[in-house]
């Protein structure tokens, strides 16, 4: 029995050592990469100066043409991330502040994400390789129910979210294989119309009256003298429940409503995402309203 216990202890020690080594190797692959995507780029920023930073989900990513700001002499990057929630958007801004970036204006597409203050696991997990390298990242995740497992068990986060930050993604980070995130300074251009996707039902959607992460973003901007420009962007003609935007305006009167800026379906790739022509119209209006002085 004593020999068996000694044998099991040896195996457990070997497994633990292996997990520590794998954790270190995976983490090193991520932290040394600067060209894979928007998240690792932010972790490697130092004292970067921006006139305009665009934040939000895919609707921010697809709706703001970065080059149009640049043509006005405004140093701009679109950090919108498809599938993200305000949980990840708030963390993105915190990281920029942690990296001592100078930001004059933040444009936040805040409309549909106001319905929830939960994280999007598919995007949130992409921040986890850096949890030991960034205090704001650690603190941001402390409220999650599985934080202790993620933080204290070596390699656990890479196993749990293997499909997002597992071996394949680690390998691509190790060889610094670029994604399309840096094309067009972060703006993701959509073309044409996707058949069958020109309907959207918002009739059951309700914005939270006090969204934690929206408030975090607003307060960070106030604290660091950043001009905060929260907006609502258009949906297609066929969308139902358009009074959702009125509910948002009532709960958050500081949010600028641009839902009616672009209305024809020909300007949409899908009901919730404009194509490049629609994005050009919206961006032109935003620049005219806020940056023509």
C-alpha positions as CSV (number, residue, x, y, z in Angstrom):
1,X,0.0,0.0,0.0
2,X,2.8,2.4,0.9
3,X,4.5,1.7,-2.5
4,X,1.3,2.3,-4.3
5,X,0.8,5.7,-2.6
6,X,4.4,6.7,-3.4
7,X,3.8,5.7,-7.0
8,X,0.6,7.7,-7.2
9,X,2.3,10.7,-5.7
10,X,5.1,10.5,-8.2
11,X,2.6,10.4,-11.0
12,X,0.7,13.4,-9.6
13,X,3.9,15.4,-9.3
14,X,4.9,14.5,-12.8
15,X,1.5,15.6,-14.1
16,X,1.7,18.9,-12.2
17,X,5.2,19.6,-13.5
18,X,4.0,18.8,-17.0
19,X,1.0,21.2,-16.6
20,X,3.3,24.0,-15.3
21,X,5.7,23.5,-18.3
22,X,2.9,23.5,-20.8
23,X,1.3,26.6,-19.2
24,X,4.6,28.4,-19.5
25,X,5.2,27.4,-23.1
26,X,1.7,28.3,-24.2
27,X,1.8,31.6,-22.3
28,X,5.1,32.5,-23.8
29,X,3.8,31.9,-27.3
30,X,1.0,34.3,-26.7
31,X,2.8,37.1,-24.9
32,X,5.6,37.4,-27.5
33,X,3.1,37.7,-30.4
34,X,2.3,41.2,-31.6
35,X,0.8,40.5,-35.0
36,X,-1.9,37.8,-34.5
37,X,-4.9,39.9,-33.5
38,X,-6.3,42.9,-31.8
39,X,-6.0,41.5,-28.3
40,X,-2.3,40.6,-28.4
41,X,-1.6,44.0,-30.1
42,X,-3.2,45.8,-27.1
43,X,-1.1,43.8,-24.7
44,X,2.0,44.9,-26.5
45,X,1.1,48.6,-26.8
46,X,3.2,51.2,-24.9
47,X,2.3,54.9,-24.8
48,X,0.4,54.7,-28.1
49,X,-1.4,57.9,-29.1
50,X,-4.9,57.7,-30.6
51,X,-7.3,60.5,-31.6
52,X,-10.1,58.0,-32.0
53,X,-10.6,54.5,-30.6
54,X,-13.7,52.5,-31.8
55,X,-15.0,49.9,-29.4
56,X,-17.9,47.4,-29.5
57,X,-19.0,44.2,-31.1
58,X,-19.2,43.2,-34.8
59,X,-21.5,46.2,-35.3
60,X,-18.7,48.5,-34.3
61,X,-16.2,46.4,-36.3
62,X,-18.4,46.6,-39.5
63,X,-19.9,50.0,-39.1
64,X,-17.0,52.5,-38.7
65,X,-14.6,53.0,-41.7
66,X,-11.3,53.7,-40.0
67,X,-9.7,55.2,-43.1
68,X,-12.3,58.0,-43.2
69,X,-11.1,59.2,-39.8
70,X,-7.5,58.9,-40.9
71,X,-8.2,61.0,-44.0
72,X,-9.3,63.7,-41.5
73,X,-5.9,63.5,-39.9
74,X,-7.2,61.5,-36.9
75,X,-5.1,58.6,-35.7
76,X,-7.7,55.9,-35.4
77,X,-8.1,52.1,-34.9
78,X,-11.2,50.0,-34.8
79,X,-11.0,47.6,-31.9
80,X,-14.5,46.2,-32.4
81,X,-14.6,42.5,-32.0
82,X,-17.2,40.2,-33.5
83,X,-19.1,38.3,-30.9
84,X,-17.9,40.4,-28.0
85,X,-20.0,41.8,-25.1
86,X,-19.4,44.9,-23.0
87,X,-17.5,42.7,-20.6
88,X,-14.7,42.3,-23.2
89,X,-15.1,45.9,-24.5
90,X,-14.5,47.3,-21.0
91,X,-11.4,45.1,-20.5
92,X,-10.0,46.3,-23.8
93,X,-10.2,49.9,-22.7
94,X,-8.8,49.1,-19.3
95,X,-5.8,47.4,-21.0
96,X,-5.1,50.5,-23.1
97,X,-5.1,52.6,-20.0
98,X,-2.8,50.1,-18.3
99,X,-0.5,50.4,-21.2
100,X,-0.5,54.2,-20.8
101,X,-2.1,54.9,-24.2
102,X,-3.2,58.4,-24.9
103,X,-6.8,58.4,-26.2
104,X,-8.7,61.6,-27.1
105,X,-12.0,60.0,-28.2
106,X,-13.8,56.7,-27.7
107,X,-16.7,55.8,-30.0
108,X,-18.7,52.9,-28.4
109,X,-21.4,51.1,-30.3
110,X,-23.4,50.4,-27.2
111,X,-26.9,49.4,-28.4
112,X,-27.6,45.7,-28.6
113,X,-25.0,44.7,-26.0
114,X,-26.8,46.7,-23.3
115,X,-29.2,43.8,-22.8
116,X,-26.6,41.8,-20.8
117,X,-23.6,42.2,-18.5
118,X,-22.4,38.6,-19.0
119,X,-19.1,37.7,-20.7
120,X,-18.9,36.2,-24.2
121,X,-16.8,33.0,-23.5
122,X,-15.6,32.8,-27.0
123,X,-14.0,36.3,-26.8
124,X,-13.3,36.6,-23.1
125,X,-11.2,33.4,-23.2
126,X,-8.8,35.1,-25.6
127,X,-7.7,37.4,-22.8
128,X,-6.8,34.5,-20.5
129,X,-3.3,33.8,-21.7
130,X,-2.3,37.2,-20.3
131,X,-4.0,36.8,-16.9
132,X,-0.6,36.6,-15.1
133,X,0.9,39.5,-17.1
134,X,-1.8,42.1,-16.5
135,X,-3.3,43.2,-13.2
136,X,-6.4,44.7,-14.8
137,X,-7.0,41.4,-16.6
138,X,-6.7,39.4,-13.4
139,X,-9.0,41.8,-11.5
140,X,-11.5,41.9,-14.4
141,X,-12.0,38.1,-14.2
142,X,-12.1,37.8,-10.4
143,X,-15.9,38.1,-10.4
144,X,-16.3,35.0,-12.5
145,X,-17.4,31.8,-10.7
146,X,-14.5,29.7,-12.1
147,X,-11.8,32.3,-11.5
148,X,-9.9,30.3,-8.9
149,X,-9.6,27.3,-11.3
150,X,-8.5,29.5,-14.2
151,X,-5.9,31.4,-12.1
152,X,-4.5,28.8,-9.7
153,X,-4.6,25.5,-11.7
154,X,-1.7,25.5,-14.3
155,X,-2.8,24.9,-17.9
156,X,-6.5,24.7,-16.8
157,X,-7.6,27.7,-18.9
158,X,-5.9,26.2,-22.0
159,X,-7.7,22.9,-21.5
160,X,-11.1,24.4,-20.8
161,X,-11.0,26.8,-23.7
162,X,-9.0,24.5,-26.0
163,X,-11.1,25.4,-29.1
164,X,-10.2,29.1,-28.7
165,X,-6.7,29.2,-27.1
166,X,-5.6,25.6,-27.4
167,X,-2.8,24.1,-29.4
168,X,-3.8,25.4,-32.9
169,X,-4.1,29.0,-31.8
170,X,-1.0,28.8,-29.6
171,X,1.0,27.5,-32.7
172,X,-0.2,30.3,-34.9
173,X,0.7,32.8,-32.2
174,X,4.2,31.2,-31.9
175,X,4.8,31.7,-35.6
176,X,3.1,35.1,-35.5
177,X,0.6,34.2,-38.3
178,X,-1.4,37.4,-39.0
179,X,-5.2,37.5,-39.1
180,X,-7.3,40.0,-41.0
181,X,-7.7,42.1,-37.8
182,X,-5.1,44.6,-39.0
183,X,-6.6,45.0,-42.5
184,X,-8.1,48.5,-42.9
185,X,-6.9,49.5,-39.4
186,X,-9.3,47.1,-37.7
187,X,-12.4,47.8,-39.8
188,X,-14.1,44.7,-41.2
189,X,-15.6,45.5,-44.6
190,X,-18.8,43.7,-45.6
191,X,-20.1,43.6,-49.2
192,X,-23.4,42.9,-50.7
193,X,-26.4,41.3,-49.1
194,X,-26.5,37.8,-47.5
195,X,-29.7,36.2,-48.7
196,X,-32.1,35.1,-45.9
197,X,-30.5,37.3,-43.2
198,X,-32.5,40.5,-43.8
199,X,-34.8,40.0,-40.8
200,X,-34.2,40.7,-37.1
201,X,-36.5,40.6,-34.1
202,X,-35.8,42.9,-31.2
203,X,-39.3,42.9,-29.8
204,X,-38.3,40.9,-26.7
205,X,-35.0,42.7,-26.0
206,X,-34.7,45.0,-23.0
207,X,-31.7,47.1,-22.1
208,X,-30.4,46.7,-18.5
209,X,-31.2,49.9,-16.6
210,X,-27.7,49.9,-15.0
211,X,-25.3,47.9,-17.2
212,X,-22.1,47.4,-15.1
213,X,-19.6,47.3,-18.0
214,X,-21.2,50.2,-19.9
215,X,-20.8,52.3,-16.7
216,X,-17.2,51.1,-16.4
217,X,-16.4,52.3,-19.8
218,X,-18.1,55.7,-19.2
219,X,-16.4,56.2,-15.9
220,X,-12.9,55.3,-17.3
221,X,-13.4,57.9,-20.0
222,X,-14.4,60.5,-17.5
223,X,-11.5,59.7,-15.2
224,X,-8.9,59.9,-18.0
225,X,-10.4,62.9,-19.8
226,X,-11.5,60.9,-22.8
227,X,-14.3,62.3,-24.9
228,X,-16.9,59.5,-24.7
229,X,-19.2,59.1,-27.7
230,X,-21.7,56.2,-27.2
231,X,-23.9,55.5,-30.2
232,X,-26.6,53.3,-31.5
233,X,-26.2,52.2,-35.1
234,X,-28.7,51.2,-37.8
235,X,-30.6,47.9,-38.5
236,X,-32.4,47.1,-41.7
237,X,-35.9,48.0,-42.7
238,X,-37.3,44.6,-41.9
239,X,-36.3,44.7,-38.2
240,X,-39.0,44.3,-35.7
241,X,-39.2,45.9,-32.3
242,X,-37.5,49.1,-33.2
243,X,-38.8,50.7,-30.0
244,X,-35.8,49.0,-28.4
245,X,-33.8,52.0,-29.4
246,X,-36.3,54.3,-27.6
247,X,-35.9,52.2,-24.5
248,X,-32.1,52.6,-24.7
249,X,-32.4,56.3,-25.1
250,X,-34.7,56.5,-22.1
251,X,-32.3,54.5,-19.9
252,X,-29.1,56.1,-21.2
253,X,-30.0,59.6,-22.5
254,X,-26.3,60.3,-23.3
255,X,-26.3,57.7,-26.1
256,X,-26.6,59.2,-29.5
257,X,-29.2,57.5,-31.7
258,X,-28.1,56.9,-35.3
259,X,-30.5,54.1,-35.9
260,X,-32.3,56.1,-38.7
261,X,-29.2,57.4,-40.4
262,X,-29.2,54.5,-42.9
263,X,-32.5,52.9,-43.7
264,X,-32.6,51.1,-47.0
265,X,-31.8,47.4,-47.1
266,X,-29.4,47.9,-50.0
267,X,-27.0,49.3,-47.5
268,X,-27.0,46.2,-45.3
269,X,-25.1,42.9,-45.6
270,X,-27.4,41.4,-43.0
271,X,-30.2,43.0,-41.0
272,X,-27.9,43.8,-38.1
273,X,-24.7,44.7,-40.1
274,X,-24.3,47.3,-42.8
275,X,-22.2,46.7,-45.9
276,X,-19.4,49.0,-46.9
277,X,-21.7,51.5,-48.6
278,X,-23.9,51.8,-45.4
279,X,-20.8,52.0,-43.2
280,X,-19.5,54.8,-45.3
281,X,-22.7,56.8,-44.9
282,X,-22.8,56.3,-41.1
283,X,-19.1,57.1,-40.7
284,X,-19.5,60.3,-42.7
285,X,-22.3,61.4,-40.5
286,X,-20.4,60.6,-37.3
287,X,-17.3,62.6,-38.5
288,X,-19.5,65.5,-39.5
289,X,-21.3,65.6,-36.1
290,X,-18.3,65.1,-33.9
291,X,-15.0,65.8,-35.7
292,X,-15.5,68.7,-38.2
293,X,-14.8,71.4,-35.7
